[in-house]
Amino acid sequence: MRGIDSLDLKNILLQVDDQGIATVTLNRPEKRNALDLATIDELVDIFVTLPRAGVRAVILQAKGDHFSAGLDLVEHHREERSAADFMHVCLRWHEAFNKMEYGGVPIIAVLKGAVVGGGLELASAAHIRVASHDTYFGLPEGQRGLFTGGGATIRVADLIGKARMIDMMLSGRLYRGQEAVDVGLCQYLVDDAEAKAWDIARAAAQNPPLSNFAICSAISHMQNMSALDAAYAEAVVAGVVNTQEAAKERLASFAKGTAAKVKPAD
């Protein structure tokens, strides 16, 4: 697909199937998929390229037993960065995760093992998070003398609330199992997270791309607006999306009674 073959990737595996579903796989299992700067750079390149390549949905997963243990602390310690140096590292993380959240392509994260620190920041930039029963979520920055720099104050706080995030950082509290679902860290808790993520990706890939683009970008933008501005933006986006040709075809099926009904599965 357009531009994908030109990507130079060493820490991430990338494949696209014949349905237009991309699989993005963190590939540093020996480091518990810790995120060094090279990996972040690859995430930027990938999520700049995939929307332009016509990808319909993305599975974000990881090799090994853990999704991601977060910032590569060994690299951070070795580099002896200045405050300015680390600020620019953080801005690169923000660039990667903003490309994910606002790129307009549905991203479904397959979570397992550790989803902590920067790994949770990465997962929170996905649109849907599917966890297996061994998944645990944490923000251990306080215990390590650190502070979040990859968007946790924006996305994780939005998912679970300010008070819970502060508790996680101060006390080292971990969430797992049904409690993680209940507080909003993931939407699904299943025996086979990868299979469930693929079911979701295949369903999303059947939607018109323009609808998915609006769902996976406009909602986040509108959350950053005042209520009055968001209402106006929603009307504009609905005007564009709801009059697209793909919508007309599907509405015609509904009017004829041939469209699938919205009802619970048997």
C-alpha positions as CSV (number, residue, x, y, z in Angstrom):
1,M,0.0,0.0,0.0
2,R,1.0,3.6,-0.6
3,G,4.1,4.5,1.4
4,I,4.1,1.5,3.7
5,D,6.9,-0.4,1.9
6,S,9.2,2.6,2.3
7,L,9.1,2.6,6.1
8,D,12.4,1.7,7.9
9,L,11.2,-0.2,10.9
10,K,13.5,-2.1,13.4
11,N,11.5,-2.2,16.7
12,I,8.0,-2.5,15.3
13,L,6.5,-5.1,12.9
14,L,3.9,-3.9,10.4
15,Q,1.6,-6.0,8.2
16,V,-1.5,-5.1,6.2
17,D,-4.0,-7.8,5.1
18,D,-6.3,-7.8,2.1
19,Q,-9.1,-6.2,4.1
20,G,-7.0,-3.2,4.8
21,I,-6.4,-4.0,8.4
22,A,-2.9,-3.2,9.6
23,T,-1.2,-5.1,12.4
24,V,1.3,-2.9,14.4
25,T,3.4,-5.1,16.7
26,L,5.8,-3.8,19.3
27,N,8.9,-6.1,19.0
28,R,11.2,-5.6,22.0
29,P,10.0,-8.5,24.1
30,E,13.4,-8.8,25.9
31,K,12.8,-5.2,27.2
32,R,9.1,-5.8,28.0
33,N,8.5,-3.6,25.0
34,A,9.8,-0.6,26.7
35,L,9.5,2.5,24.6
36,D,12.9,4.0,23.6
37,L,13.1,7.1,21.4
38,A,13.7,5.0,18.2
39,T,10.4,3.1,18.8
40,I,8.6,6.4,19.3
41,D,10.0,7.7,16.0
42,E,8.8,4.5,14.3
43,L,5.3,5.0,15.8
44,V,5.3,8.6,14.3
45,D,6.3,7.3,10.9
46,I,3.7,4.5,11.0
47,F,0.7,6.6,12.1
48,V,1.6,9.4,9.6
49,T,1.6,6.8,6.8
50,L,-1.3,4.4,7.6
51,P,-4.2,6.9,7.1
52,R,-2.8,8.1,3.8
53,A,-2.3,4.5,2.7
54,G,-6.0,3.7,2.9
55,V,-5.8,1.4,5.9
56,R,-9.3,0.7,7.3
57,A,-8.4,-0.3,10.9
58,V,-5.3,-1.1,13.0
59,I,-4.5,-3.8,15.5
60,L,-1.9,-2.6,18.0
61,Q,-0.2,-5.4,19.9
62,A,3.1,-6.6,21.3
63,K,5.4,-9.6,21.2
64,G,6.1,-11.5,24.4
65,D,4.3,-11.5,27.7
66,H,3.8,-7.7,28.1
67,F,2.2,-5.0,26.1
68,S,4.6,-2.3,27.3
69,A,6.5,-1.5,30.5
70,G,6.7,2.2,29.4
71,L,9.6,4.5,29.1
72,D,12.9,2.8,28.5
73,L,14.5,3.8,31.8
74,V,17.8,2.3,30.9
75,E,18.1,4.5,27.8
76,H,16.9,7.5,29.8
77,H,19.4,6.9,32.6
78,R,22.3,6.3,30.1
79,E,21.6,9.4,28.0
80,E,21.8,11.8,31.0
81,R,19.4,14.2,29.3
82,S,19.0,17.8,30.2
83,A,15.6,19.2,31.0
84,A,15.4,20.6,27.5
85,D,16.4,17.3,26.0
86,F,13.7,15.4,27.8
87,M,11.1,18.0,27.0
88,H,11.8,17.4,23.3
89,V,11.6,13.6,23.9
90,C,8.1,14.2,25.5
91,L,7.0,16.3,22.6
92,R,7.9,13.5,20.2
93,W,5.8,11.1,22.3
94,H,2.9,13.5,22.1
95,E,3.4,13.7,18.3
96,A,3.2,9.9,18.0
97,F,0.1,9.6,20.2
98,N,-1.7,12.5,18.7
99,K,-1.2,10.9,15.2
100,M,-2.9,7.8,16.7
101,E,-5.8,9.5,18.4
102,Y,-6.6,12.1,15.8
103,G,-5.5,10.2,12.6
104,G,-9.0,9.0,11.8
105,V,-8.3,5.3,11.6
106,P,-9.8,3.0,14.3
107,I,-7.0,1.6,16.5
108,I,-7.8,-1.4,18.7
109,A,-5.1,-2.3,21.3
110,V,-4.5,-5.8,22.4
111,L,-3.4,-5.7,26.0
112,K,-1.6,-8.2,28.1
113,G,0.8,-8.3,31.1
114,A,2.2,-4.9,32.0
115,V,0.5,-1.8,30.6
116,V,2.3,0.7,32.8
117,G,3.7,4.2,32.7
118,G,4.3,5.1,29.1
119,G,2.8,1.8,28.0
120,L,-0.5,3.0,29.5
121,E,-0.1,6.3,27.7
122,L,0.4,4.4,24.4
123,A,-2.7,2.2,25.1
124,S,-4.8,5.3,26.0
125,A,-4.1,6.8,22.5
126,A,-5.9,3.8,21.0
127,H,-9.6,4.1,20.4
128,I,-10.6,0.7,21.9
129,R,-8.6,-1.4,24.4
130,V,-9.1,-5.1,24.8
131,A,-7.5,-6.7,27.8
132,S,-6.7,-10.3,28.7
133,H,-7.1,-11.5,32.2
134,D,-3.3,-11.2,33.0
135,T,-3.3,-7.5,32.1
136,Y,-2.4,-5.0,34.8
137,F,-2.4,-1.2,34.6
138,G,-0.1,1.2,36.6
139,L,1.5,4.6,36.7
140,P,4.6,4.0,38.8
141,E,6.2,7.4,38.0
142,G,5.9,8.7,41.6
143,Q,7.9,5.7,43.0
144,R,10.7,6.3,40.4
145,G,11.0,10.0,41.0
146,L,9.4,10.8,37.6
147,F,6.3,12.4,36.1
148,T,4.2,11.4,33.1
149,G,5.4,13.0,29.9
150,G,3.4,11.2,27.2
151,G,-0.1,12.4,27.7
152,A,-1.3,10.6,30.7
153,T,-2.5,13.8,32.3
154,I,-4.7,14.2,29.2
155,R,-5.9,10.7,28.2
156,V,-5.6,8.6,31.3
157,A,-7.2,11.3,33.4
158,D,-9.9,11.5,30.8
159,L,-10.5,7.8,31.0
160,I,-10.5,7.3,34.8
161,G,-10.7,10.8,36.4
162,K,-8.2,13.0,38.1
163,A,-8.5,11.5,41.5
164,R,-7.8,7.9,40.4
165,M,-4.8,8.9,38.3
166,I,-3.3,10.8,41.2
167,D,-3.8,7.8,43.4
168,M,-2.1,5.5,40.9
169,M,0.9,7.8,40.7
170,L,1.2,8.5,44.4
171,S,0.6,5.0,45.8
172,G,1.6,2.7,42.9
173,R,-1.9,1.3,42.8
174,L,-2.5,-1.3,40.1
175,Y,-5.8,-2.0,38.3
176,R,-6.6,-5.3,36.8
177,G,-9.5,-7.6,35.9
178,Q,-13.1,-6.3,36.1
179,E,-12.0,-3.3,38.2
180,A,-9.9,-2.1,35.2
181,V,-13.0,-2.3,33.0
182,D,-15.2,-0.6,35.6
183,V,-12.9,2.4,36.0
184,G,-12.5,2.8,32.2
185,L,-9.0,1.6,31.5
186,C,-10.2,-0.9,29.0
187,Q,-13.6,-1.6,27.3
188,Y,-13.3,-5.4,27.1
189,L,-11.8,-8.2,29.4
190,V,-11.7,-11.5,27.6
191,D,-9.9,-14.8,27.4
192,D,-8.5,-14.2,24.0
193,A,-7.8,-10.5,23.6
194,E,-6.3,-10.8,20.1
195,A,-9.3,-12.7,18.7
196,K,-11.7,-10.1,20.2
197,A,-9.6,-7.2,18.8
198,W,-9.8,-8.8,15.3
199,D,-13.5,-9.1,15.6
200,I,-13.8,-5.4,16.4
201,A,-11.3,-4.4,13.7
202,R,-13.2,-6.4,11.0
203,A,-16.5,-4.8,12.0
204,A,-15.0,-1.3,12.0
205,A,-13.3,-1.9,8.6
206,Q,-16.8,-2.4,7.1
207,N,-17.9,1.1,8.0
208,P,-17.4,3.9,5.4
209,P,-13.9,5.4,5.9
210,L,-15.4,8.9,6.2
211,S,-17.6,7.8,9.1
212,N,-14.6,6.1,10.9
213,F,-12.5,9.2,10.3
214,A,-15.2,11.4,12.0
215,I,-15.6,9.0,14.9
216,C,-11.9,8.6,15.5
217,S,-10.9,12.2,15.1
218,A,-13.8,14.6,15.5
219,I,-15.0,13.3,18.9
220,S,-11.6,13.9,20.4
221,H,-11.4,17.4,18.8
222,M,-14.9,18.3,20.1
223,Q,-13.9,17.2,23.6
224,N,-11.3,20.0,23.5
225,M,-13.9,22.7,22.6
226,S,-16.4,24.6,24.5
227,A,-19.9,23.1,24.5
228,L,-21.1,25.8,22.1
229,D,-18.2,25.3,19.6
230,A,-18.5,21.5,19.9
231,A,-22.2,21.7,19.0
232,Y,-21.4,23.8,15.9
233,A,-18.5,21.4,14.9
234,E,-20.7,18.4,15.4
235,A,-23.3,19.9,13.1
236,V,-20.7,20.6,10.4
237,V,-19.2,17.1,10.6
238,A,-22.6,15.5,10.5
239,G,-23.5,17.6,7.5
240,V,-20.5,16.2,5.6
241,V,-20.6,12.6,6.8
242,N,-24.4,12.0,6.8
243,T,-24.7,13.1,3.1
244,Q,-21.9,10.9,1.8
245,E,-22.7,8.4,-1.0
246,A,-22.0,5.5,1.3
247,A,-24.6,6.7,3.7
248,K,-27.2,7.2,1.0
249,E,-26.7,3.6,-0.1
250,R,-27.1,2.3,3.5
251,L,-30.1,4.5,4.2
252,A,-31.7,3.1,1.0
253,S,-31.3,-0.4,2.4
254,F,-32.8,0.6,5.6
255,A,-35.8,2.2,3.9
256,K,-36.3,-1.0,1.9
257,G,-36.2,-3.1,5.0
258,T,-33.1,-5.0,3.9
259,A,-30.6,-3.5,6.3
260,A,-29.5,-5.5,9.4
261,K,-31.6,-4.6,12.4
262,V,-30.0,-3.2,15.6
263,K,-30.8,-5.8,18.2
264,P,-29.0,-7.9,20.8
265,A,-27.4,-11.1,19.6
266,D,-29.3,-14.3,20.4
